[in-house]
């Protein structure tokens, strides 16, 4: 497994320093950040299987966060929001690169133009 980007690791360390006992929204936000970081790592490794595995987790976490209305741990949420923003930006940049590579390599290796759960 690849190491997270240094900026993401610094944000993770800062967030862990302010996080104590977590409320449900903080726990979900922590899992969301970890999932986004896992997606970024999968994009670096061109790991389609992990990308597809994280799809359901990401959906469940976003739904869980959407159900919560309040948090008392504003410092933790602030740190997690910054960590999540950095992880999402990394995914966005790597996703563009992954798409470019997949667009060229996929037809060469599989004979199909797009990937899905049915074509891995």
C-alpha positions in Angstrom: 0.0 0.0 0.0 1.3 3.5 -0.8 1.9 6.1 1.8 -0.5 9.1 1.8 0.8 12.3 0.3 2.8 14.4 2.9 0.2 17.2 3.0 -2.6 14.7 3.8 -0.5 13.0 6.5 0.1 16.4 8.1 -3.6 17.1 8.1 -4.4 13.7 9.5 -1.9 14.2 12.3 -3.3 17.7 13.1 -6.8 16.3 13.1 -5.9 13.4 15.4 -4.3 15.9 17.8 -7.7 17.7 18.3 -9.9 14.7 18.3 -11.0 13.2 21.5 -14.0 11.0 22.1 -16.0 11.3 18.9 -19.6 11.9 18.2 -21.3 10.1 15.4 -20.8 12.8 12.8 -17.1 13.1 13.6 -16.7 9.3 13.4 -18.4 9.3 9.9 -16.3 12.3 8.8 -13.2 10.4 9.9 -14.2 7.4 7.9 -15.1 9.6 4.9 -11.6 11.1 5.0 -10.0 7.6 5.3 -12.1 6.4 2.4 -11.1 9.3 0.2 -7.5 8.7 1.0 -7.9 5.0 0.1 -9.5 6.1 -3.2 -6.5 8.4 -3.8 -4.1 5.5 -3.1 -6.1 3.3 -5.5 -5.8 5.9 -8.2 -2.0 6.0 -7.7 -1.8 2.2 -8.0 -4.4 2.1 -10.8 -6.4 -0.4 -8.6 -9.8 -0.6 -10.2 -11.0 -3.2 -7.8 -10.4 -1.0 -4.8 -12.1 1.9 -6.5 -15.2 -0.2 -7.1 -15.1 -1.5 -3.5 -15.0 2.0 -2.0 -18.1 3.1 -4.0 -20.6 1.6 -1.6 -18.7 2.8 1.5 -18.6 6.3 0.1 -22.3 6.3 -0.5 -23.1 5.0 3.0 -20.9 7.5 4.7 -22.3 10.4 2.8 -25.8 9.2 3.7 -24.8 8.9 7.4 -23.4 12.4 7.5 -26.5 13.7 5.8 -28.7 12.2 8.6 -26.8 13.9 11.4 -27.8 17.4 12.3 -25.4 18.6 15.0 -21.9 18.1 16.3 -20.4 19.4 19.4 -16.8 18.9 18.3 -16.4 21.8 16.0 -12.6 21.7 16.1 -12.5 18.1 15.0 -15.0 18.8 12.2 -12.9 21.8 11.0 -9.8 19.6 10.9 -11.7 16.8 9.1 -13.1 19.2 6.6 -9.6 20.4 5.7 -8.3 16.8 5.6 -11.3 15.8 3.4 -10.8 18.7 1.1 -7.2 17.8 0.5 -8.0 14.1 0.0 -10.8 15.1 -2.4 -8.5 17.4 -4.4 -5.9 14.6 -4.6 -8.6 12.2 -5.9 -9.8 14.8 -8.5 -6.3 15.3 -9.8 -5.4 11.6 -9.8 -8.8 10.7 -11.2 -8.0 12.8 -14.3 -4.7 11.0 -14.7 -6.4 7.6 -14.1 -9.0 8.3 -16.7 -6.4 9.2 -19.3 -4.4 6.1 -18.6 -7.5 3.8 -18.5 -8.8 5.3 -21.7 -5.6 4.2 -23.5 -4.9 0.9 -21.7 -8.3 -0.6 -21.2 -9.2 -1.3 -24.8 -5.7 -2.8 -25.4 -6.0 -5.2 -22.5 -9.7 -6.1 -22.4 -11.2 -5.1 -25.8 -13.9 -3.0 -24.1 -14.1 0.8 -24.0 -15.2 1.4 -20.4 -14.8 -0.4 -17.1 -17.4 -1.5 -14.7 -18.0 -4.2 -12.1 -18.8 -6.5 -15.0 -15.5 -5.9 -16.9 -12.9 -6.3 -14.2 
